[in-house]
Amino acid sequence: MIFCFKEQTQNAKLRLNLCARTSIKLSAHLIVLPNLHKTPMKSLRRLYAWLIAFNSIAVGLSAFLLYLHFKPDLTGFCNLAAKFDCDIVNKSIYSEIFGVPVALLGLIAYIIITVFAIRGLYKDQKKLLPYMTAFVSAGFLFALYLTGVETFILRTYCIFCVMQQVIIFVDLSLLLYSRKLSRATK
């Protein structure tokens, strides 16, 4: 419901300006403010949906890299140039930690994040959110380490690894923002 104050003014532009200001103020008070308590929960669900989408892609990428890790012969599929060669990165000594492939660790981590996000669509996760943020922060730091290995030691990149590094950065950003939104729902 929008109305204007009817004031007798000499100038029609001034009357129109008063009408527009009144409409904006009324819409801000009548429409936006009553819905503030509903908006953070919808936004949290939207963030969880984005987490599910991004991490589903990351699960697929990790599974493919795990397959490439154990494949005995080299593939030319993701060898784009001298600076982008998945075989060099995925078969190097840095592709395993204590005999466990990094791709397997990534697969497990992305499955955990995806399950957390799916659960977040249906249940309140305010208590788990700090732990998940810490988990993803550790994953992000590990991704930075792997980026350093690719950049300074191997001097080549795996395009699928880079995609996962972007996804873990997006995950961390979304989780930090969701913590902010969960505080708004208190």
C-alpha positions in Angstrom: 0.0 0.0 0.0 1.7 3.2 -1.2 0.3 6.6 -0.7 1.5 10.2 -0.9 1.1 13.0 1.5 -1.2 15.6 -0.2 0.5 18.9 0.4 -0.4 22.0 -1.5 2.8 23.1 -3.2 3.4 25.5 -6.0 5.7 23.1 -7.7 4.5 19.8 -9.1 8.1 18.4 -9.1 8.4 19.0 -5.3 5.1 17.2 -4.8 6.3 14.2 -6.9 9.6 14.1 -4.9 7.7 14.1 -1.6 5.5 11.2 -2.9 8.6 9.2 -4.0 10.3 9.7 -0.6 7.2 8.7 1.3 6.8 5.5 -0.8 10.4 4.5 -0.2 10.1 5.0 3.5 6.8 3.2 3.7 8.0 0.2 1.7 11.2 0.0 3.9 9.1 0.0 7.1 6.2 -2.2 5.9 7.9 -4.7 3.6 11.6 -5.1 4.5 11.6 -5.0 8.3 8.9 -7.6 9.0 10.7 -10.1 6.8 14.1 -9.7 8.3 13.7 -12.8 10.6 12.9 -15.0 7.6 15.6 -13.8 5.3 18.7 -15.3 7.0 17.3 -18.8 7.1 16.4 -18.7 3.4 19.9 -17.4 2.7 21.5 -20.2 4.7 19.5 -22.7 2.7 20.6 -21.1 -0.5 24.3 -21.2 0.7 23.9 -24.9 1.6 22.5 -25.5 -1.9 25.6 -23.8 -3.4 27.8 -25.8 -1.2 26.1 -29.0 -2.5 26.5 -27.9 -6.1 30.2 -27.0 -5.8 31.2 -30.0 -3.7 29.4 -32.4 -6.0 31.6 -31.1 -8.8 34.6 -31.5 -6.5 33.7 -35.0 -5.6 33.6 -35.9 -9.3 37.0 -34.1 -9.9 38.6 -36.0 -7.0 37.2 -39.3 -8.1 38.6 -38.7 -11.6 42.0 -37.7 -10.2 42.0 -40.8 -8.0 41.4 -42.9 -11.1 44.2 -41.1 -12.9 46.5 -41.6 -9.9 46.2 -45.4 -10.1 46.0 -45.6 -13.9 49.3 -47.2 -15.0 49.8 -45.3 -18.3 49.9 -41.6 -18.9 46.9 -39.7 -20.3 47.0 -36.8 -22.7 43.5 -35.8 -21.6 44.5 -33.0 -19.3 47.9 -32.2 -20.6 47.2 -28.8 -22.1 50.7 -27.3 -22.3 54.0 -27.3 -20.5 52.6 -25.4 -17.6 49.4 -27.6 -17.3 50.1 -31.3 -17.0 48.0 -33.4 -14.7 50.2 -36.5 -15.1 53.3 -34.7 -13.7 51.3 -33.4 -10.7 49.2 -36.5 -10.1 52.1 -39.0 -10.3 54.7 -37.0 -8.4 56.0 -37.9 -5.0 53.8 -35.0 -3.7 50.6 -36.7 -4.8 50.7 -39.0 -1.7 50.9 -38.5 2.0 52.1 -41.5 3.9 51.1 -43.7 1.0 47.6 -42.2 0.8 46.8 -40.3 -2.4 45.9 -36.7 -2.0 43.0 -37.2 -4.4 41.5 -39.7 -1.9 41.9 -37.2 0.9 40.1 -34.6 -1.2 37.4 -37.0 -2.1 36.7 -37.8 1.5 36.8 -34.2 2.5 34.4 -33.1 -0.3 32.0 -35.9 0.7 32.0 -34.7 4.3 31.3 -31.1 3.2 28.5 -32.3 0.9 26.9 -34.3 3.7 27.1 -31.3 6.0 25.5 -29.1 3.4 22.7 -31.6 2.7 22.0 -31.9 6.4 22.0 -28.1 6.6 19.0 -28.0 4.2 16.9 -29.8 6.7 18.3 -29.1 10.2 19.8 -26.2 12.1 23.6 -26.5 12.1 24.6 -23.6 14.3 26.5 -25.9 16.6 28.4 -27.7 13.8 29.2 -24.6 11.8 32.4 -23.6 13.6 33.7 -27.1 13.3 32.9 -27.3 9.6 34.5 -23.9 9.1 37.7 -25.1 10.9 37.7 -28.3 8.8 37.4 -26.3 5.5 40.0 -23.8 6.7 42.4 -26.7 7.2 41.5 -27.9 3.7 42.1 -24.4 2.3 45.6 -24.2 4.0 46.4 -27.7 2.6 45.3 -26.5 -0.9 47.6 -23.5 -0.5 50.5 -25.9 0.3 49.6 -27.9 -2.8 49.5 -24.8 -4.9 53.0 -23.9 -3.6 54.3 -27.3 -4.5 52.8 -27.0 -8.0 54.2 -23.4 -8.4 57.6 -23.6 -6.9 58.7 -27.3 -7.0 56.9 -29.0 -9.9 56.5 -25.8 -11.9 53.4 -27.2 -13.6 49.7 -27.2 -12.7 47.0 -29.7 -12.8 43.9 -28.0 -14.2 41.6 -30.3 -12.1 43.6 -29.6 -9.0 43.3 -25.8 -9.7 39.5 -26.2 -10.0 39.4 -28.0 -6.7 41.5 -25.2 -5.1 39.0 -22.7 -6.4 36.2 -24.7 -5.0 37.7 -25.0 -1.5 38.2 -21.2 -1.5 34.6 -20.8 -2.5 33.6 -23.3 0.3 35.5 -21.3 2.9 34.0 -18.0 1.7 30.5 -19.5 1.8 31.0 -21.0 5.3 32.4 -17.8 6.7 29.4 -15.9 5.3 27.0 -18.6 6.6 28.5 -18.1 10.1 27.6 -14.4 9.7 24.1 -15.3 8.7 23.6 -17.8 11.5 24.5 -15.1 14.0 21.8 -12.9 12.5 19.2 -15.6 13.2 19.9 -15.6 17.0 
